[in-house]
Each structure stands twice: as C-alpha cells, then as structure tokens.
C-alpha cells in the first residue's frame, strides 16, 4: 500500500512540474507579446571593471562583470538545472578584428523551492563573471570600446519573469601598461575552501589587507607543521641555553632569528619575481623539485646533527660572538642561520591560509609578491619576536644542567630523521645508484668532519677540512649529474584506492561523460600531502565512498618539475600542494582545502552524485 502511495505521490509531482513548466512557457509567451507595451522588469544590475588602468597593444585585458541581483530574487545559472530554464549568458561585443573573449562563469549555488524537490542552480546577491580579452598587436587607436550584454531570467519563490537583458559599456585605454586596480574582483579567497565549489568570499577593494592577514596567520601556523618541528626543537635547545645568560642575549637571539627568516623569504620573493618575469612557472616549495637543492639541504642537516652530537663546533670571530652571546661561539650569525634554515625546511609545507595568500601573491605584481611573503615571514617570526619583546619568559624554562647534554643528543636524532626524509624525497628524483653514491658522500663528509675535530696536528686538520669541502662538492655534483627521473612516472598503488596517473584532458572528458573524477596533486616532499593521504584519503570510509559513487581517482605527482601540473594549479589560482579537485558532470569543479576532512569529502561526493543524476536524466 505504501509503495502505491509513493508511486502516486511521485506521479503527482511529475504532473505538477509539467503544469508549472507549461504555465512558465505561457507566461513567457504572453509577456513577450506585452513587452512592446511596457518596459521589462529588471531585477539585476550590471557593472564592468578592468584589472588595469591601461593596456599595451598585444596584451591581455581582464574584465569583471559584476551582477547585483535584487534581494529576494535569483537568476538562473549559466548551466541551469533543467532545460526549460533560461541560462544566464554574458556576451562581450568587441571592436572589429578582435578575437572572441574568453568568459569564465563562477560557481552557482543550489536554491530550494517548495514546488521542486530537486534544488536549482542559481546566482543571487553579488556575482562576478570574469572575461579575458586579447588586444591585437596592430591596434593603433587609444581606446577600445567594449559593450557587455547580460541575458538572464529572474525568479523568486513563486514567479519567474520573462528573460531580459542588462547592458554596460567600458572603454579600454590602449597605450602604456597601466597600474593594477580592482584587485579583489579577480581573486576569490576563503578561510576553508577556495575557488570553484567552496564557500568563498570575494575580496573587496581593500582585499590586499585581508590577504596579508591570511599570510600572517599562515606564517604563524607554519611553525607547527612537521617540516619545521626539527628546527623548532633545535631553537628550543638554544633557548634553554640562554636561560641563565641575561635578557640582552635573549633579545638579540630572537631578533637575529627573525632577521634570518625575513631575509630568506625576501630571497624567495625576488626569485619568484625574476622567474615569472622570465616566463617561468612559479610555486611554493618548487625548489624541492631540484635534486641539487635537496642534496644541499641534506648536507646542512647532517652538519647540524654532527654539531649537536658534539663532533665539531664552528668558532665565530670573537667580536661577533661577544656581540651575539656574551662571549660564546653561538652568536648572531648562528641565530641568523637558524632563521634561514627554518625557512628552507618550511617551504615544502602548506599550512591553512598559506595557500590562499601565496596563490594571490604569485598572481599579482612584484610589489604585492614581496608584501605577501613579508607578511608570511613576520607570522613565522612571531614566536621569536614575542620572545624578544618579553625576554623574561625564558626564565620559565628549566635551569641548565647535565640533562641538557641528553636533550642535545635527542635534538640531533630529530634532525637525523629530517635527513632520512630528505633522502626519501631524493630517491624519487634521481636513480637509486646515485642516491647510494650521495649517501656515501655524506658518510665521507662525516668522516672528514670527525677527523677535523680529533686530529692533533695542524696539517691533519687542514687535510681534513680540504677533504670536507671536496666531499661536499662531489656530493652536490652527483646530485646534478645525469638529470632527473622522468616526471609523471606512475607509482605502484599500495593503498586502498587504485590511483591512475593524472591526465587533464581525460579527466575533463570523463566528467563530460557523467563520471566523478577526484584529482590528488601531491609531492613526496610535501608533509601535509602525506598526512592527508594516511589519515583521510587512504581510509576505508573514503575508499568505500569512491566505490559507491563510481569515482575515478587520479593522482598528479609534482615531486619533480611538471609544467602540465603547474599549469593546472595556476588555472585554479593555486601555487602549492596539496591540491584536491573534484570534476563533476554538469557542475564546476569543486576545490578542497589543504587540510582534508573525511566528512567533507563524503558530503561533497553525495551532493555531486545527486547533480550527476540530474544531468543524466536531462540527457535522457
């Protein structure tokens, strides 16, 4: 009986939908006949803005079409849920001879109606549609006229108005390249998810301040990421040593460490600016794609370990040592080097908020890149700056004693673990036999360092030091000799999910065919990626959800340089990993935050599967 009732209820809903469709069509037809007698009712306003004040001929102009929909109303998405609804479409009329504009629609939201059990894809409130226009090189007029026409259908809870148009005009100044403007209109940021599919908020005219705040917060959080923990442990040992040496020593140590962090971030910013100006692809942590850089970092970590284990010490010039630490060998230069080292170890990690700030900065001018990286550096320096501001807090630490030797040895083992991780990263970049030779080079370096510390003759120490330098040079040469392992080589699946190698065209084609495609952009040098894989992705719940919703899992390995992956990240406003993307039939791709949550994946898959079913019904 209940089954028959459900069938009757479903049949009644279908009849009601058919009646509503017929009424909507009749309403549209009658309103079109009356349109000559009364002006159309407008429920949306259209305004245009550009990303620069002027453009070079041959350059690209970005245009933001901002739509303001009246409260209580919505307009249909550019990909409406049902074929009888009028899609929102933006058309740009450009000067003669110009190529057609490339238009990018934002994510729609889902709006529920009391007359329709399935939610509708709509835009409401303020919506930005972005367009890219290429100005021909031979265009010699000072102004390019652009006319925008927005065709839309506005609806509220009970009424759908006839489709109408909103228009706006824009004059592009052609000549010298102008200054950036309206930055916030061309960037979407969120505190949890970003870009298509996320709950995001568009940056306003003062958006740079928000981005700098995100960078500051991301820098603070970066201190707690696994990449930086070995360095923090090293600094903790140094603070314990300072507990009985006066406030001045603590202040200078904190400021010197902060200076090291700031200088290293400025260097990274300058390298990013230069690389982008040369046409290269930039990103956060991409230096770890270079095996020579990874090898150099391994050497630095090994030397730090040997130093903590008491095998050798680096004496500094007496004046510098006295200035920095009241007469010990660990002076300003040592603290400054710790700041540099902390930044190098931090770059393969992407903390919450950090990806948003870096992605925004790397897409802007050189000054903005420098400002964003400075904000991140200040955030990462916050613990040391706080220590310099309140040096008395060091007195809360335990008093120095014999236990410090055991702590020092323990810190050395933590750094040794970091060296093992770096060798794991290197194993994905160079051939196994070269990794073995690099490890031999590290052993030879350790031997010569030990001989330097234990030799009783001046000649023996000189020979040992020369041998140490030779071992470093030879090890670095081994890392750069013979090239890297081919990028994109698929790795053996050892987890619960059968990942396939990422292919963007195939992923997009599968989505067009009605499949859900989950893309994991990862790298062996990314700690956050590995944590997400172990704690979220490679779990039975997620694997079962992938099987239930027939998800195609693809993995893009960015351990080594791969321009296709870098382009994918840049297209979605990202310049760091981890990066997670879900291609969905009939919907814009959904972007996940850097720190994955199992519940969020399951919810998005369930919602996307409903959308997939709707698209399949429409095709039938």
Secondary structure, 3 states (H helix, E strand, C coil): CHHHHHHHHHHHHHHHHHHHHHHHHHHHHHHHHHCCCCCCCCCEEEEEEECECCECCCCEEEEEEEEEECCCCEEECCCCCCCCCCCCEEEEECCCCCCCCEEECCCCEEEEECCEEEEEEEECCEEEEEEEEECCCCCCCCEEEEEEEEEECEECCCCECCCEEEEEEEEEEECCCCCECCHHHHCEECCCCCCCCCCCEECCCCHHHHHHHHHHHHHHHHCCCHHHHHHHHHHHHHHHHHCCCCHHHHHHHHHHHHHHHHHHHHHHHHHHHHHHHCCCCCCCCHHHHCHHHHHHHHHHHHHHHHHHCCCCCCCCCHHHHHHHHCCCCCCHHHHHHHHHHHHHHHCCCCCCCHHHHHHHHHCCCHHHHHHHHHHHHHHHHHHHHHHHHCHHHHHHCCCCCCHHHHHHHHHHHHHHHHHHHHHHHHHCCCCHHHHHHHHHHHHHHHHHHHHHHHCCCHHHHHHHHHHHHHHHHHHHHHHHCCCCCCCCCCCCCCCCCCCEECCHHHHHHHHHCCCEEEEEEECCCCHHHHHHHHHHHCCHHHHHHHHHCCEEEEEEECCCCCHHHHHHHHHCCCCCCCEEEEEECCEEEEEECCCCCHHHHHHHHHHHHHHHHHHHHHHC
